[in-house]
């Protein structure tokens, strides 16, 4: 999978600073932006986990995910 964009802020990963995005706290949060196209995703959080859906690239979930930005 191409991780061209940050899953938390939506900015290009090549941008100079992602210190606020790469903290221990954000590791536990679901992604908000698609890492392939930077589109805002539809996120649903439940007691058992989360799902995030990009209109172009499909769904990711906490069940089988390692998608940190």
TIGUDREN-873517 format. One record per residue (C-alpha): residue in one letter; residue number from 1; x, y, z. Coordinates in Angstrom, 1 decimal, always signed. Example, Ala and Ser with C-alpha at 12.3 -4.5 7.8 and 13.67 -1.06 7.14 Angstrom:
A_1_+12.3_-4.5_+7.8
S_2_+13.7_-1.1_+7.1
REM end
This chain:
X_1_+0.0_+0.0_+0.0
X_2_+1.2_+3.5_-0.9
X_3_+1.4_+5.7_+2.2
X_4_+1.8_+9.1_+0.4
X_5_-0.4_+11.0_+2.9
X_6_-0.7_+11.1_+6.7
X_7_-3.7_+9.2_+8.0
X_8_-4.3_+11.8_+10.8
X_9_-3.8_+15.2_+9.1
X_10_-4.1_+14.4_+5.4
X_11_-0.9_+16.2_+4.5
X_12_+1.8_+14.6_+2.3
X_13_+4.2_+12.4_+4.3
X_14_+7.0_+14.2_+2.6
X_15_+6.0_+17.4_+4.5
X_16_+8.6_+18.6_+6.9
X_17_+7.0_+17.8_+10.3
X_18_+4.5_+15.2_+11.5
X_19_+5.5_+15.3_+15.2
X_20_+1.9_+16.0_+16.3
X_21_+0.7_+13.0_+14.2
X_22_+3.4_+10.5_+15.3
X_23_+2.7_+10.4_+19.0
X_24_+1.7_+7.4_+21.2
X_25_-1.8_+8.9_+21.6
X_26_-2.5_+9.0_+17.8
X_27_-1.4_+5.3_+17.4
X_28_-4.6_+4.3_+19.1
X_29_-6.8_+6.6_+17.1
X_30_-8.5_+5.5_+13.8
X_31_-7.2_+7.1_+10.6
X_32_-9.2_+10.2_+9.4
X_33_-7.7_+10.5_+6.0
X_34_-6.9_+7.9_+3.3
X_35_-3.2_+7.3_+3.0
X_36_-3.5_+6.8_-0.7
X_37_-5.5_+9.9_-1.8
X_38_-5.9_+12.1_+1.3
X_39_-9.7_+12.1_+1.1
X_40_-11.5_+12.4_+4.4
X_41_-12.8_+9.0_+5.4
X_42_-16.1_+8.0_+7.0
X_43_-15.1_+6.6_+10.4
X_44_-17.2_+4.6_+12.8
X_45_-16.0_+3.8_+16.3
X_46_-17.6_+1.0_+18.3
X_47_-16.7_-0.6_+21.6
X_48_-15.0_-3.4_+19.8
X_49_-13.0_-1.3_+17.4
X_50_-13.3_+1.0_+14.4
X_51_-13.9_+1.0_+10.6
X_52_-12.8_+3.7_+8.2
X_53_-14.1_+3.9_+4.6
X_54_-12.6_+5.8_+1.7
X_55_-15.0_+6.4_-1.2
X_56_-12.2_+5.4_-3.7
X_57_-10.1_+2.8_-1.8
X_58_-12.5_+0.9_+0.3
X_59_-12.6_+0.0_+4.0
X_60_-10.0_-0.5_+6.7
X_61_-10.7_-1.7_+10.2
X_62_-8.9_-2.1_+13.5
X_63_-9.5_-5.9_+13.3
X_64_-6.8_-6.4_+10.7
X_65_-5.2_-3.0_+10.4
X_66_-1.7_-1.6_+10.8
X_67_-2.6_+1.5_+8.9
X_68_-0.9_+4.3_+10.8
X_69_-0.1_+7.3_+8.8
REM end
